[in-house]
Amino acid sequence: MVIGKEFVWAHLPKTGGDATLKMFGLFPELVEFADPDDGNEKHTRFNERQDEIRGKVLSMNFRRLPSWVLSRAQHVSRWGIYPDYKPLPMGTPDELAKSSFPDTRIQLYTSQNRFWPDHWLRMESLSQDFVGFISEFREISDADREQVKALGEVNQGVYDHDIEFWFTPEHITRMYVNNPLWATLEQELYGDLYELKPRGGSPEGR
């Protein structure tokens, strides 16, 4: 979590949070506190720091649902989850498509919508969205914009990021049906939902 003088940012896992933390580091005069990036405290939720965040603008990152599902599944299969951090079998495409886990994460991080972010930063346009957000609290120069843009990706997982390699259009449709909260928010932030065009055959890796 990053707590600024006027804002708070919570780190929803697998949405470019490590890169975002470094972006905040470019504007230290705006930051009062930041959890280190090497422990689970970085994923502290809004309700866990109610006294420190009261009255401040809330923000959190977001990501297209299929990419988030794949990224988390890859991470869990390699590193496990808190507190044991033991690798777990990666779910099959069918299992991942049927899961409503993504919606539970949004509900968890917003405390059932009690702490709903005022701003969402899209991972796919992170530097642009971050600059737009931070400009509400400080004048941003062209040099500032270039510094943010130059940071690039941080701690990106090494795997095939091509959604078509892992999922069919039917899998994608099922993901959104099973995660209506995520789907609604994605529609609001992006103007549409991620869509794969149907194709013949069955992709490898399924």
C-alpha positions in Angstrom: 0.0 0.0 0.0 1.1 3.6 -0.7 -0.4 6.3 1.5 0.0 9.8 0.2 -0.9 13.1 1.7 -4.2 13.1 -0.3 -4.5 9.7 -1.7 -4.1 5.9 -1.0 -3.2 3.2 -3.4 -3.8 -0.5 -2.7 -1.9 -3.2 -4.5 -4.3 -5.7 -6.0 -2.0 -8.7 -6.9 -1.0 -9.3 -10.6 -2.0 -5.9 -11.9 1.4 -4.2 -12.4 1.7 -3.2 -8.7 5.5 -3.4 -8.5 5.8 -1.1 -11.4 3.3 1.3 -9.9 5.2 1.4 -6.6 8.3 2.5 -8.5 6.3 5.2 -10.2 5.2 6.5 -6.9 8.8 6.5 -5.9 9.4 9.2 -8.6 7.2 11.6 -6.5 8.5 11.1 -2.9 7.1 14.5 -1.8 3.6 13.2 -2.3 4.1 9.9 -0.4 3.8 9.6 3.4 4.2 5.9 3.7 4.8 2.9 1.4 5.0 -0.8 2.3 8.1 -2.5 1.0 7.8 -4.6 -2.1 9.4 -7.7 -0.7 6.7 -8.9 1.7 3.0 -9.6 1.8 2.4 -6.3 3.6 2.5 -4.7 0.1 -1.0 -6.3 -0.4 -2.5 -4.6 2.6 -6.2 -3.8 2.0 -8.0 -0.5 2.6 -10.0 -1.8 5.6 -6.8 -2.8 7.4 -5.6 0.9 7.6 -8.9 2.7 8.0 -7.5 5.3 10.4 -4.6 6.2 8.1 -6.7 6.5 4.9 -9.8 8.3 6.1 -10.8 11.1 3.9 -8.3 10.3 1.2 -8.8 9.5 -2.5 -8.7 5.7 -3.0 -7.0 4.1 -6.0 -6.2 0.6 -7.2 -4.9 -1.1 -10.4 -7.0 -3.2 -12.7 -6.4 -5.6 -15.6 -8.3 -7.4 -18.3 -9.8 -10.5 -16.8 -8.3 -13.3 -19.0 -4.8 -11.8 -18.6 -5.3 -11.5 -14.8 -6.5 -15.1 -14.5 -3.6 -16.4 -16.5 -1.0 -14.3 -14.6 -2.3 -15.4 -11.2 -2.5 -19.1 -12.3 1.1 -19.0 -13.5 2.3 -17.3 -10.3 0.6 -19.8 -8.1 2.0 -22.7 -10.0 5.5 -21.3 -9.6 5.5 -19.6 -6.2 2.4 -20.7 -4.3 0.4 -18.3 -2.1 0.9 -16.6 1.2 1.9 -17.8 3.8 3.3 -21.1 2.7 4.5 -20.1 -0.8 4.6 -23.7 -2.0 3.9 -24.2 -5.7 0.4 -25.5 -6.5 -0.8 -27.3 -9.6 -2.0 -24.9 -12.3 -5.7 -25.1 -13.0 -6.8 -26.3 -16.4 -8.4 -23.8 -18.8 -11.8 -25.3 -18.0 -11.2 -24.9 -14.2 -9.9 -21.4 -14.5 -12.9 -20.4 -16.7 -15.4 -21.8 -14.2 -13.9 -20.0 -11.2 -15.4 -17.0 -9.6 -12.2 -16.3 -7.7 -11.5 -13.0 -9.5 -14.7 -11.4 -8.2 -13.9 -12.5 -4.7 -10.6 -10.6 -5.0 -12.4 -7.4 -5.8 -14.8 -7.9 -3.0 -12.0 -8.7 -0.6 -9.9 -5.6 -1.5 -12.9 -3.3 -1.4 -14.5 -4.9 1.6 -17.7 -5.8 -0.2 -17.7 -2.4 -2.0 -17.3 -0.4 1.3 -13.9 1.0 0.1 -14.5 1.4 -3.6 -11.7 3.1 -5.4 -12.2 6.6 -6.8 -9.6 5.8 -9.5 -8.6 2.6 -11.3 -5.3 2.4 -13.1 -5.3 0.0 -16.0 -2.3 -2.2 -16.3 -2.4 -2.1 -20.1 -2.0 1.7 -20.1 -0.4 2.0 -16.7 2.1 4.9 -17.3 -0.6 7.0 -19.0 -3.2 6.3 -16.3 -0.7 6.9 -13.5 0.3 10.3 -14.9 -3.4 11.2 -15.2 -3.9 10.2 -11.6 -0.9 11.8 -10.0 -1.5 15.0 -12.0 -4.4 15.6 -9.7 -2.0 16.2 -6.8 1.0 17.8 -8.5 1.8 19.6 -11.7 3.4 17.1 -14.1 6.2 18.1 -16.5 7.2 16.5 -19.8 10.3 15.2 -18.0 8.1 13.6 -15.3 6.0 11.9 -18.0 9.2 10.5 -19.7 10.5 9.2 -16.3 7.3 7.4 -15.6 7.2 5.9 -19.1 10.8 4.9 -19.0 10.2 2.6 -16.0 8.6 0.0 -18.2 7.5 -3.4 -16.9 8.7 -4.7 -13.5 8.9 -8.3 -12.4 6.9 -9.6 -15.4 6.3 -13.3 -15.3 8.1 -15.4 -17.8 5.5 -17.4 -19.7 3.6 -17.3 -23.0 1.3 -14.2 -22.6 -0.7 -14.9 -25.7 -4.3 -15.5 -24.3 -5.1 -17.5 -27.5 -2.5 -20.1 -26.5 -4.3 -20.9 -23.3 -8.0 -20.2 -23.8 -10.8 -20.6 -26.4 -13.4 -17.9 -27.0 -15.8 -20.1 -25.0 -13.4 -20.1 -22.0 -13.3 -16.3 -22.1 -17.1 -16.0 -22.3 -17.4 -18.3 -19.3 -14.9 -16.3 -17.3 -17.0 -13.1 -17.7 -20.2 -14.9 -16.9 -18.8 -16.3 -13.7 -17.3 -13.0 -12.7 -20.0 -10.3 -13.3 -18.5 -7.7 -11.0 -15.1 -7.9 -12.9 -16.9 -7.9 -16.2 -19.0 -4.8 -15.3 -15.9 -2.9 -14.1 -13.9 -3.9 -17.2 -16.7 -2.7 -19.5 -16.7 0.6 -17.7 -12.9 1.1 -17.8 -12.2 -0.2 -21.3 -15.4 0.3 -23.1 -15.6 -3.4 -24.0 -14.7 -6.9 -22.8 -11.7 -8.9 -24.1 -12.7 -11.1 -27.0 -11.0 -13.9 -28.9 -12.1 -14.5 -32.4 -13.3 -18.1 -33.0 -10.8 -20.2 -35.0 -10.6 -23.8 -36.1 -8.6 -26.5 -34.2 -7.5 -26.5 -30.6 -4.6 -24.4 -29.4 -1.7 -26.1 -27.9 -1.1 -26.1 -24.2 -4.7 -26.9 -23.2 
